[in-house]
Amino acid sequence: MLLQKIVLENYGIYQEENVFDFTTTKDKPIILCGGKNGGGKTTLFESVMLCLYGQNFSEKKMSKKEYDKILDNKIHKYGTSKQEKDTSITIEFLYYHFNRDQKNKENKGVQLYSVTRSWKNINGEIIENLSIKNNDKSLDVDYWDAFIRELIPRGIARLFFFDGEKIATIAKHGDEDIEVKNSFETLLGLDIVHQLKSDLEINLGRTNQNQKDASELENKFEKVKNEMEVLEVRKAGYVIDLDEKTDEMNDLYKKIEEFEQEITKLGGNYAKQRTELVSNQIVLKGRLTIIEEEMRAVCADALPFSLIPKQIGQLVQTIKSDQDVLKNQFEKQILNENLDELKNKLNSDAFWNEFEINSKAKSGVVSKIEEFFEEKISSDSKKNNIIIGFSQKDSDKILDVLDRIHDVLPKKMESLSKEFNQLTEKLQKIQTSLSNAPSEKDENKIFKPLLDKIHTEYEKIAVLKTEIRHLEDKIQLKKGEISIKKVEGKKVVADKHGASDIDTNIELTKKVQNALDEYASKIKNKKIHLLENYILESLKIILHKEDFIHKVSINKETFEITLFDKNEDVIPRDQLSEGEKQLFATSILWSLAKTSGRSLPFIIDTPLARLDVDHRNNLVEEFFPAASHQVIILSTDTEITKPYYEKLLPYIARSYSMEYDDKMRCSKISDHYFEFKEEKTIAV
């Protein structure tokens, strides 16, 4: 990836359009951006992540409400109308796609992408738009999240966006091992391996050992499918009705707001108070009506049977007794069906060949067995009468209803009664307030027509709320029924396709899981070894002490990093100076980025703020020119001073300065670094 351009329009402290040309060459990989505190460096730094990742730009997870608040704060609110103009960030970059066509691979793999994220605040609501272009051809934004996760996974992006304050914090608290651990799974792609293993577990869970007839399952599947389509159509109808009712209610609220504004203009403070009381009274009465309907529904259900618990108990015993009789009849039927087969066995000479027994004894044994079966079949014939005669399915349904009489329905009635009493008490208080209030005759007669209109609209709203609540209940009910049908459909499909290949599927899945575990272990060991070498190499470059650190070791479980000298003795972390600790943290982030194998730009914000002169020299001379194929440095005038600027000059492709203008309340940019080159500053 190679950044080409960043355009900020009415973003943060940047007013109108501000263009940063970030094109670099192989020999000049550095873009130097200078600015004092408050000049716009961090705003530019954060704009890249915000444009690429949107709501996921921060390491902290945030809600849509929190994200909208951040976008609103980023709108430049001085010198332009946020209602008229968009706030936007545009990033253009080159990306190389591997080209398998060896004959035409010269430059066809390089693609130019342009990403624009814009937003505006319209009546308190943030409206955001995203557009993607590839070589001036618009792309479907639905695929952008997947593409950017492939290009720069969120866990890896943090390695290429250096924050000087963050590096100082890591160095101060000794959190290098935590940084390695947090980045390692994404770095190796082990998060994908874990997801694949999870998917394999789901696949095993869906395996079903019950084999059923294919044609019967096909018919059953079609039936479930048709039933689900009918439910979807009904749900869609309810959703349309709900949208219409909601729009109608919103229109009524707008009318009420207009009436209330008119009353306020006329000084009707009391009218507003009285209207609120009347409104609350109407809403509570509407809810009370619903509670009464629900209580009637519960009473219309099986609840009245709770008044005769003794008779219900007898009925339960009778149904269970019938079930026992039915079960006993089935057992006797089975015995009767197998008696003839048993007789044939016993009368067969082959059956008695293994025993030394005479014919008289043989006849006696056969006779006793037949007597036992006949006695068992004919036993309790007088007691085996079914009283009611329900089927097993009907009996289960009735018993379920009777169980609800003792548990579900009384509790529901108790809950409804409690809410009914609470609502009644609130209504009594409102009525008392209205009764004790001054007479309407004392109010200005001009308020009465407006109050009557408001009262009428609130009555309509109360009716609409009841209708909306009923529609929402119906929609939720249909959603539940659809979910049940989906589960049934999935089970039928699993029965159709899973029965014949269960054993093979299980065996292959376990082999794949073992292979994934082995792969993860091997690649982890390989990458840790590679990371150790990169850290050692970068430390020797940055610290300028080749004999100081001889070996780097990383614990494979805790990711703790240990440094060794040439005598194989451990170098305690406390032995490092504060500057060396910061360079150590920098080398770890640099090495992690190199280990990722991704060719991405480095963006470094205030990199020298906490370093002494010697360690600043190391970063300027050794790290910046070699950090990446493209390095964007955001510095204050006290960091990259003139001597450092002259050292970096052979590697600088472009430079900018950002300075805040108190009068214009925005930042100005110029195409040179502070005062080191005389250029006319252009206000933006």
N, C-alpha and C positions, 0 to 999 in steps of 0.2 A: 504494500500500500504506500502511495506517495501523495501527500497533500498538495493540491494545486492552488486553492483559493478558499478563503473564509470571508463571507460577507455578512456584516451585522447591520440590521436596519431597525432603528428605534428600539434597540435592545440595551437594557440597563442604562448606563450613563452615555451610551452612544446614540446620537441623534441623527436622523436621516440615514443615508446609506454610507457604510464604511467598508472599504475593500482592502483586505490583506492578501497580497500576492505571495504565496509560499513556495513557488517553484524553485527548485534547487538543482545542482548538478552533482556529479560524482565527486568532483574535486572540491566543491563548495557546498557542503551539506547543511550548513548552519543558517538559521533565520534568527536574528537577534532583535527582540522587542523590549524596549526600555520604558519604564514608567515609574514615577514616584508612588508612594502609597496613596491609594484612592484614584489612581490614574486610569485604571481599567484593565490591568494585567490579569487579575483573577477572573474578572468577567469574561475576558477572551478565553482564558484557560478552561473555564467551566462550560463555555458555549459549545465546545466540540462534543463533550459527552451528552449534553442536553439535546443537541441536534440529532445525534446518532441513535440514542437510546430512549428519548422521550421520558415517560414516567419512570423507567428503570435506570435513569442516569446516575442516581445516587447509590452508594453502597447500602444505605438504609432503605428498607422497604417503606413505601408511603402509599396512602390512600389517594383516590382520585381527587378528593377535596383538598388534601395537602398539596398535591401536584398543581392543581388549579391556582392555589394561593401563591405558589412559587412563580408560576407563569405570570400572574397578575403583577407581582412585585418586579418582574423583569421588564415590564412595559415602560418605555421612556415617557414620562408624563409631563415634560416641560418643553414648550416650544412647538408642540404638535398635539393633535387631538387623537386620543386613543380610540375614539369612536370612528374616526375617519380613516386611519392608516393602520396597517398590520404591523406587528412586531415579528421579525423573522430572522432566522439564521440559515445561511446557505453554505454548504461545504462541498467543494469539488475535489475529487481524488482519483488517482489512477490505481487500477487493481489488475494484477496479472492472473488470468485464468489459464491453467495448464492446457496447452493445445496438443492433442494427440496426433494431429495431422503434421507429420514431420516435413512434408514437402513445403508447407506454407506456414511455418511456425515463426517466421522472423519477428513480426510485430502484431499478429492478429490476436495474440493472447492478452494484450493490454487493452483494457476497457476504461473509458472515462465515465465516472458516475457523478451525478449532481443530486444532493439531498437538500431539500428546503422544508424547514418546519416553521410554520407561521401561526400566529394566534392574535385574537383581539378580545377585549372585554365589551360585551353587548348587554347592557342592563344588568350587570352583575354576574353574567354567565360567560365563562371562558370558552370561546369557539376556536378549536385547534384544527389545523390542516397539515397534511404531510404529502409531499410530492417527490417522486423518485424518477430520475432520467438516466438512461444508459446510452451514451453517444447521441444525445438529443431525442431519444425515443422514450416515451413515458412507460413506466413499469407499474405493475399492480402493487400497491402499498401493502396488501395483505401478506406478501411474501417477504417484506422487508425485515421483520423481526427475526425470521429464520435465517436470512442472509447475513445480517449483522452479527448474529450469534455464531455463525460459521466463520465469518471474517475475523471478528475480534470478540471472543467470548467475554462476558462481563467480568469474570474472575481474572482474565488475562489483561484486560484493558488497564487495570490499575497498575500493572507493572510498567507500562509505557507512558503513564502520566505521572511524572515525578512531582511531588509537592515537598519543597524544602522544609516546611514546618512538620510535615508527616515524618520525613526522614529524621529530623531532630528528635521527635517524640519517640520513634523506634529506638534510636541510639540511647536516649536518656533512660528508658525503662527496660532496655535489653529484650525487646520483643521480636528479635530476628527469627527465632524458631517459630513463633506464631505466624509471621508473614509467610514463611516457607510452607507451613502446614495448611494455611488457608488457601494458598494458591496451587498446591500440588495436585489435587484431584482434577481440577479443571485443566491444569498444565499438561497432564498426562492423558486427558480424555477418560479418566477413570469414572467420571460422573456418568458418561455414556455407558460404560461397562456395568455400573450399578443399576442403571435404568433397564438395560437389557436383561440382567438377572431378575429384576423385579417382574418384567414382562413374562419371562419364562416361568416364574412361580405362578403367575396368573393363568398361564396356559395349562400348567399342571392341575390347578384348582378347577379348571373347567372340564377336565376329563371325566367322562361319565361311563360307568361300566354296564349300565342297563342297555341292552340291545333290543330294539323294537322293530316292528315291521315297517319297511320304508314307505309303502303306499299309505299306511295309516298315519304315519308321522307327517307325510306331505299334506294330507287332508287337514290334519290338526293345525299345521303351520299356516295354511291358507285361511282357515277359520279365524285364528288369532290375528292374522294380518288384516283381514276384513273388519273384525271387531275394533282393532286399533284405529283404522282409518275412519270409522264412524265416530269414534270418540274424539279424534283430532278435529273432525269437521264441527262437532258440537262445541268443542272448546274454542275453536276459532270464532264461531258465532257469538259466544259469550264475551270473548275479548273485544270484538267489534262493538258490541253493545256497551261494554265497560268504557271503551274509549269515547264513545258518543256521550255517555252520561257524565264522564269526567270533564269533557269539553263544555258541556252544558252547565255544570256546576261552576267551572272556572269563569264562565261568562257572567253567572249570577254574582259571584264574588266581586267581579269588576264593577258591576252595576252598584252593588252595595258600597264599594269604595268611593265611587263617584258621589253617591248620596251623602256619605259621611263627610267627605271633603266639603260639600256644599253646606252641611250643617255646621261644620267647624268654622267656615268663613263667616257664618252668621252668628257665631258665638254660642252654639248649642252644646256646651260641655255636658250639661245634665242629660240632654237627649242621647248623647253617646253612651253615658253610663246606663241609662234606662234601656237602650237598645241592646247593650251587652247582656243585661239581665234577661231580657225577653228572648234573645238568641239562645242563651244557655238553657232557658226553660224549654224552648222548642226542641233543642237537641236532646235534652234529658227525657222529654216526653216520647220522642221518637225511639230512643234506646229502651225506654220502659215498655213501649209497645212490643218491641222485638223480644224482650225478656218474657213478657206474658205469652207471646206466641210459642216460644221455646218451651215454657212450662206446660202449656197445653199439649204440645207435641209429646213431651215426656209422659204426661198423664194418659195420652192416647196410646202410648206404647204399652209395655207389659207391666208398668208400675202398679196399677190397681191390684194385680195379683199378690202384691206384698201384704195385702190386708188379710189374706187367708193362708198364712204360712203352714198351718197344719195340713190343709188339703194339698198344698203344693208339695210338701214333703212326702205325702202318700203317693202322689202322682209320680214323683221321681223314683220312689221305691218300686212302683208298679212297672214303669218303663224299664228300669234296670233288671227287674225280675224277668220281664219279657225277653230282654236281650240274653239273659242266662239260659232261658228255655230254648231260644233260637239256636244258641251256640251248642246246647246239649243235643238238639235234634240233628244238627250238622254232624256232630261226632258219631251219633248212632247210625246215621246214613252211611258214613264212611266205614264203620264196622260191618254193617250189613252188606255193603258192596264188596268187602274183602273176605267175607265168610266163605263164599263158594270157592274162591281161589284157594283158601286155606284147606278146605275139605279135599280138593283135588290133590293138593300136595301130600296131605296125610294119607290118602288112599293109594298113593303111588308107591310101588315096591322099591323104586330107586331111593326114596326118602329114608326107608328103614334099613337099607343095606349095611349101614355103618353100625347098627345096633343089634345086639343079640337078644331078641325078644320074640316070644311066641305070639301066635295070632290072637289068643284070648287077651293077653296083656295089651297088645296093639289096639284091639277093639275098645278096650277099657279107656286107654289114653285118649283115643279119638272121641269117644263118647263124652268124657269129662270136658274136653276143650270145647265141644259143640254146646254142652250144657252151659259153660261159662259165658260163651258169646250170646247165646239166646237169653240167658238171665240178664246180661248187661244191656241187651237191646230192649228187653221188655220191662226193665226196672223203672220204677217211679212213673209209670204210664199215667197214673191218675193225677200226678203233680205236674205233668208236662203240658199243661194247657196254657196257651197264650191268651192274655186278657184283652189287650188293646189291639195288637196286631200291626203296629207301625213297622216300616222298613228300618234297617239299620241307619240309613242316611237321615230319614225323618226323625228318628229317635235322637240322633246326635244333635240335630238342629234345635229340637224342643228342649233338650237338656241345656244347650248353650243359652237359650232365651231365659230359662229358669234360673241359671246361674247369674245372669245380668240383673234379675229382680233383687238379689241379695247384695249386689256390689255396685255395679256401674250406675244404674238408674237412680237409686237413693242418693248417691254422692252427687250426681249431676243436679238433681232437684235441690239438694242442700246448697250447692254453689249458686244456682239461679236464684233461690230464695234470698240468699245473703246479698247478692247484687241488687235484687229488687228492693230490699229494705234500704240499702245505701242510696239508691237513686231516689226513692220516695222521700228520704230525709233531706236530700239536697234540694228537691223540688219545693218542699215545705219552707226551707230557708229562703229560697228565691222569692216565693210567693209572699213571705213575710216582709222581705225587703221592698218588694213592689207595693205592698199595702201601706207600709209606713212612709213611703216616699211622698214628696209633695204632690199635690193634685196637678194633673196636666193643664187645668185651667189657668194655673199660675205661670205656665210656660208660654212662651211666645207662640201665638196661634200659627205662625208661619212654619213652625217645626212639624206640626201634626201631619200634613200631607207627606212630608219626607219620611217621617217615622213609620207611617202606614206602609209606604212603599218598601222600606227596609224590612219591616215585619213580614210583608208578603214574600219578599225574596228569601228570607231565612226559612220560612215555612216550605218553600220550594226546595231549598237546599236540604232541609231535614228529610224530605221525601226522597230526594236524589241519593243522599247518603245511605239511607236504608236500602234502596235499590242497588247501589254500588256494592254494599256489603254482601247482599245476597248473590250478586254476580261474582264477586271475588270468591265466595264460598263454593259456588258452582264450578268456577275455574279450577280451584284447588282440588275439588273432588274429582274432576275429570283428569287432572294431572296424576292424581293417585291411581286412578283406574288405568291410565295409559302406562304408568310405570309398572303396574302389575302385569299388564299384557306384554310389555317388553321383556320382563323376566320370563314369562311363559314362552315367548318366542325364542329367546336365547336358549332356554332349556331344550326346546324341540330341536333347534339347529344343532346343539351339542349332541343330542341323542342320535341325530341323523349321521353326523360326520365323525363323531368321536368313538363310537363303539368298536368299529372294525380295526382301528389303528391305535388303540389305547396302549398296548404293550410297547409297540415300536416308538410311539410318541414319548412315553415316559423314559425309555432307555436313552433315546437321542437327547432329550432335554437334560437329563442328568450328565451326559457326556459333555454337552455344550457348557453347562454350568461349571463342571470341573475344568474345562479348557479355559473358560473366562477367568477363573481363580488363578490358574497357572500363568495365564497371560498377564494379569494385573500384577502378580508378584514379580515376574521377570522384568516387565517394563519399569516397575517401580525401582527395582535394584539398579537397572541400567541407567535410568534418569538421575537417580541420586548420585551415582558415581560420576556422571557427566556434570551435574551441578557442582559437586565438590571440586572438580577440575576447573570449571569456569570461575568459581569463587576464588580459588588459589591464584589463578591467572590474573583476574581483575585486581586482587589485592596487591599483587606484586607491581602491577602497572600504576595503580592509584597511590599506594603508600610510598613508592620509590625505595622500598627496603627489600631487596631480593632475598637476603639471608635472614630476615626477621621471622617470616612465616614460611615453614617448609612443607606443611601438610594441613589439609582441611578434612574433617570427618563429620558426617551427619548421621545421627541416630535414626534408624529406619522406622522406629515406632513413635518416638517423641519429637523427631526432627530437630533436636538440640544440636547446635553447631559447636564443634570443638576445634580450636587452633593449636597446632604443634610447632615447636621450633625445630632446628636441624638436629637436635639431640633427642627428638621424639618426646620431649617434655611438653606438658600442657601449658599453653599461654593463658593465664587467667584473664577474664574479660576486664577486671578492674585494673589490669596492668596497662590497658590501652588508654590513651589520652581522650579527652572529649572530642577533639577533632578526628582522631583515628576511629572512634566509635561511629561517628557519622559517616566516614568514608567506608567503614565496614558495612553499615546498613545500606549505603548506596551500592556497594559492590554486590550485595545479595540480590537487591532488586534488579540490577543490571544482569546478573548471572541468570536469574529466573527468566528474564525476558529472552536471553540468548537460548536458554534451554527449551523454551516454547517452540523454537524453530520458526517463528513467524517474523516476516519482514515488515515491521511497522515503524512509524515515526515515533521519536521520543519528544514529549512536551514537558519541559522542566520549568517549574514556577519557583522563583526566589531560591536558587540552589545554594548560594554562598552566604546567606544571611548570618548563619551561626558558626562559620568557620574562621579560623585564624589565617594569617597570610600564607604560611607554608602550605597548608592543606588546600587553600584556594588555588595556589599555583598548580598543585597536582591535578585538580579537577579541570582547570582551564587548559593546561598543556597536554594532559593525557586522556581525560575522560570525554570531554565535549567533542573533540574532533573525531573520536572513534566510537562513540556511543551507538550510533545507528547511521543508516544511509540518509536520514533526514532528522535534524535536531533543531527544535524550536525552543529557544531560551527566553524566558520572561524574567527580566532583571530590573532591580532598582539602580540608581546612579551610584549607590555606595557599594554595590556588588561588583558588577563588571565596570570597573573604572577604566580610565584611559590606558594605563599600561596593559591591563588584561584585554581591552578592546584591540590594541595593536597586536597582541599575540594571537587573537582569534581572527583578525582581519583576513589572512590568507584563506580561511575556511568559510567566510561569511558570504552567502549569496545575496541576501537582502537584510536591511535593518529598518526598524521603525521606532518612533517615540510616541508615547501617549501622555498627554498633559491635560488635567482637568481645568476648565475655564469656569470660575465662580460666577461671572456675569451671565454667560450663556447657559450655565448649569448643564454642561455636557463636556465630553472629552474631545480634544483635537488630536489628530494623528499627523505625523510627518514621516517622510521616507528616509530618515537618517536617525542614528542613535544619539540622542541628546545633542550636545553642542559640538560633537566631534566632526560634524560635516555641516557646512553652512547651506541650508536649504530653506526655501520659503515655506512656512507652516500654513497648512490649509485648514480652515475651521470646518467642522462637520457637525 
